[in-house]
Amino acid sequence: MRVLSYTRGEIIIDGDPVYLDQLEPMNSFPAHMYNQVIDYLEKSGEPYRDKAANFLKTPKLETTFKLRDYQEAALKAWNKTDSRGIIVLPTGSGKTVLAVKAIEEQQCSTLIVVPTIVLVDQWRQVLEQAFNIPIGSLGGGKEEIEPITVSTYDSARLRARKLGDLFNFIIFDEVHHLTAPSNRRIAERYIAAKRLGLTATLPKAEAPLMALEELVGPKVYELGVTDLAGSHLADFTVKTMRLPLSASEQYEYNKQYDIYRDYLRKRNIQIRSPRDYLNFVKRSGRDPEARRALTARNQAMDIALNSSSKIAFLKNLLKSNPNEKTLIFTSHNKLVYTLSKDMLIPAITHQTPQEEREEILSRFHNGEYKRILTSRVLDEGVDVPD
């Protein structure tokens, strides 16, 4: 009789090897293939003992949360694919609430994996409100394991070999992060058969999409911002303003960018993809001229991103709309701090302590603050009041 066990991210089979489609007979498999191994053994009719799954005992899970029509449709689509797959919905459409209902339906131990500590805290608050039970936390120095636990991607990866057999359901918030090579190990080393990926933006390239389908499941449901705008989401317009550099900025920009461009031309280097640029950066580590070209490019980008005309336009825009609640996003923290100091607007970056961040958002919610400056820390899954 075969005996299955879980060891350091793998399913080990003591006994005759298992034959899975398109694979050689083996006695060990990556943990994410646990369900395929079980299916094979069930269909074979041969006796086996499963010592691999050590799922945490879960209390009865009940919530009063209600789903909107599109959330119900998304959850039904996910259930039809054996509780595996990816749901794509825009920011603000209630992906967390949808996940809560999925957890309630499944009634099993669940690990929720999120990109940041901010989102760990946010998910814990929602789950505690939904189920009125203790919610575990991994990340930021915490290691509290409960039948429902929220973890950062980093913590889930580092503890995968230890925790991989405890959860029957795993939810990947902002699932596009899973395509990073280091994060793939999370999906590979946990045996959870039930898998839900949530995101507003799936990668477009074929390779990462295929990886996500293998590790989480296919895309089962998708709606975009325009599908929900004006009904479940606020209506919106997008307007792009193209602003010129000042004469001195343009001169310095051209000077620095020409250094970069001349180097590429002399070395016959073409930058056509992120990989090409990464190779150029690596080259700068051993080639002083490449390092000078990279520095010149960065200086040119810094001039463009922090141009005086953009700052002047922003000031006039805010002056013209003094009573409008406004979120101001920038690409880099440098401009956040420059604008915050110059215009006396509260700022939130990855360096902002949690208590300060919560206070700023609370004051924004109650109207004491009309504006908030931020870089990218609020652009992925974070609930901003009002």
N, C-alpha and C positions, 0 to 999 in steps of 0.2 A: 504493500500500500504506500502510495506517495504521501509525503508530509511536506507541507509548505511552511516556510518561515521567512521572516523579514530580517535582513541584515544590511545595515549601512546603505540603504537606498536600493537594495535589490531583493527580488523574490528568489529564494533558494529552494530547489526541489530535491528532497531526499528520496531517491528511488529512480524509477525509469524516467528518461528525459521526456519532455513535452514537445510535440510537433505543432508549431503554429504556421500559418500560411506564409509562404515565401521565406521561411527561416529554417536553418538547420536545426535538428533536434538538440535541445539544450536543457541544462539543469539550473540555469540562472537567467533571469530576465530583469530589465529595468523595472522599478516599482510601478511605473505608470501603466505597465502591461498586465498588472494584477488581474484586472477584470477579464482580459482575453484568456489568461491562463485558467481562471475559474470556469469560463464558458466552455473551454476545451474539455476540461475534466468532467463537467456536468454532462456534456453531450456524449462523452466516451462511455459513461456508465460505470467506469472503474472507480473503486473506492479511493478516497483520499482524506486527509485530515488537514484542515486549514489552521495553522498556527501563525500565519502572517498578519492577519487582521486583529488588532487589539484596540478596536474603536472605543473611545470614551463613552460611558453611559450618559445618555442625554435625558433630561427631564422632559415632561410634556410641554411642548412649545405651542403657545396660543397668543395671537395678537389681534388687536382691533383695527390694525391698519387695513385700508381699503385700496384697491387698485383702480386706476383709470382704464378705459376701454383698451387703449393701445398697450398698456402694461399687461393686462390680462392676455391679450393676443400674443405678446412676446413670450410670456411664461408658458402658454399652451404650446407654442412652437418649440420651445426648449424641451418640454416634457415629451414631445413626440419623437425626439432624437435621443431617447434613452437618457435623459437628464445630462446631456453633454452638448456644449455649443456656446456660441458667442452672440450676444445681443448688442447691437449698435444703436444707441440713442443719444441725442444731444444733451449737453450740459443743462441741468435744471429740469430735466424731464422725469426725474424720480427713479434713477437706476438703483439707488440704495433701498428704497421702499420695495421695489420689485424683488430685490435679493432677499429682503426680510420675508416676503411671502413664499419665496422658493424654499427658504430654510424651514418655515412653518410646515410646508407641504412634505418635505423630505423627512423631518423628525429624526435627524441624526447628527452626530458630531460634525462640526463645520469649522474650517479654517478660512478666514477672509484675509487675502494678501493685498496690501495697498502700498503705494510708492513712498509715502512720507509719514512722519510721526503726527503731523497735523491731521492727516486722514485716519490714523489709528484712533486718535481721540474722538474724532467726529463719528466714526462708525460705532465705537463703543457706546457713545451717548444714545445714538439711534437704537441700537440693539437692546440696551438696558431699558429704554422706554418701551420698546416693542414687547419684550418678553419678561421683564421684571425679574431677571436672574443675573448673577455675576457673569461678566464677560471678561475673558482672558485677554492679555496684552503681551506682545513681544516687540521689543524695540525701545530705544531710548533708555536703556538700563533696566527695563522691566522684563521679567520672565514669569508671567502668571498664566498657567495653562488651565483652561476650563473647556467644557464640551463645546462651547462656542468661543473662539479665540480670534483676535485680530492681530495681524503681524505686518511689519514692513517687509518688502521684498528681501532686503538684506538679511533680516533676522530669520525669515523663513528658509532662506538658502543656507545660512550658517548652521541651522538646527535641523536641517532636513533629515539627516541620517538618524537623528535621535527621535524625531517626532513623526516621521513619515508613515507610521502604521497606526496613528491614533485617530485620524479623521477620515470619515467616509465621504465627505463633501468638501470641495475646495472651490472658493470663489476668488477669481483674479480681477480686482478692480483696476481700471486702466490697463487692460490685458495686453496692450501693445508693448508694454515694458517687458513682457515675457520673452520677446524675441532676442533680447540681449543674451549672448552666450552664457554669461554667469547666471542669469535668471532662469534659463532653460532647466537648470539642475533642479529647481523647485518642482516644476511639473514632472520631471523624470523620476524624482526620488520619493514622491508621495504616492501611496497606493490608492488614494481616493478615486473611486470609479465615477462618482458624480462630479461634474465640472462645469462651472459657469464663468464665462468671460464677459466683462462689461467694459465698454469703451464708447467714446464719441467719435474716435478716428482710428480706423483700422489702417495698417500699412498697405500701400498699393503694390509693392513689389511682390512677385510670385513666391519667392523663397520664404520670406517670413510668414506669408499667409499659409503656405503649406505646413510650416512648422507649427503654427497655432492650431491648424486643423488636426494635426497628429496629436498634439499635447492637450488640447482643450475640447476640440470639436469644431464642426462647421459653423459658419455664420448662419443663424437660424431666423434672425429678424433684424430689420434695419429701418429706421426713420431718421430723416435729417432735420435740421433746424427749421427749414421752410415748411416742412410737413406739419409742424406743431405751432409755428408762429401765428399769433393772433387768436389762438384758442387756449392751448395749455401753456404756451410760452408767450412772453411779450413780443409784440410786433417790432420790427427793427428795419433800419436801413444801413447800408454800408457806404461810406463815402471816403475815397482816398484823396488826400491832398498832397500834391507834389510841390515841394518847396525848394527854392534855389539856395545854394550855399552863398555866403557873403564872398566878396572878391578875394579877401585874404584867405578865407577858408578854401575856396576853390583852387587858389594858387598852391597852397600847401597840400591839398588833397592830390592834385595832379602830380606834384613833385614826388610824393611818396608812392603813389600808385604806379607811376612810371618806373620807379626802381624795381618794384615787384614784377611788372609786366616785362621789363627788359630782361630780367633774369630768366623768366620762363621761356622767352623767345630764344635767348642765347643757348639755353640747355635743351631746347626743343621739347619742353614739357607742356602738356595740355591738361587742364583741370576740367574734367567733364563729369565727375561724380564725387561724392564724399570720400570714397576710397582713394581717388587720385589726390585729393587735398591732404588726406591723412598721410599718404606716402611722401608728399612734399614736406609736411611738418616733420616727419621722421628724418628726411634728408637734411633738414636744418640743424639736426643734432650733430652732424659730422662735417657739414660744409659751411664755413663762415659766410660765404656769399649768400647761400640759401637762408641762413639765419638773418642776415641783413635784409633780404628781400621779404621774409616773413614779418620782421619787425616793421618794415615800411608799410606793408599791407595792413597790418593791425593799426598803425597810426592813421592811415587813410580811412579805415572803417570807423575809428574812434571819432574822427572829424565829422564824418557823415552822420553818425548816430547821435552826436551831441551838438549838432549845428545850432547856431544862434537863431536862425529863422524858425526852426521848429519850436524852440522855447518861447520865442516872441508870439508865434501863432497860438500856442497853447494858452499863454497868459491872456491874450485877447479873447479867446474862446471862453475861458472860464469867467472873465470879466463880463462877457455878454450874457452869461447864463448863471447868475450868482446864486440862484435858489435851487438849481438842479443837483440832485445827488449824482456824484461822478466818480467812477473808478478809472484811474489813469495807469495804463500798463506801459512798461518800457522793456527793451530787450536785455538791458544790463543794469546791475545795481548802482553803478557809478552815476548814471543819470537820475536814478531814484533819489539818491542822497543829495545830489546837486539841487534838484527841483524842490525837495522837501525843505532844505535849508533856505533856499531863495524865496519860496512861496509860502513857507510855514504850513505845509500840508503833512499830516501824519503819514508815515511810511511803514510798509510791511515787506520784509524780505526774509530769506531763509535764516538770517541772523537775528531776527526779532524774537525775543523770549516769548514763551507761550502766554504768560499772563498779560504781557503788553499787547500781544496780538489780539487776545480775546477782548481786552478793554477797548482797543481801537475799533474792532468790529461792532462791539456793543454800542459805542457812542455813535457810530455810523448808523446803526439800526434805529436808535432813538432820535436821530436828527441833530445831535450835538455837533457831529462832524458831517460836513456836506461832501467832503472829498477824501479819497484815499489814494496814495501812490503805492505802486507795487511793481515788481519785475515779473517773475513767472511763478512765484509761489502760490498765487491765487488762481492760476489759469487752468488747474487740473483737479477737478472734483471737489474743491473746497466750497462749502456752503457759505455764501456771503449773505448776511441778513438783508431783507428788503430788496 
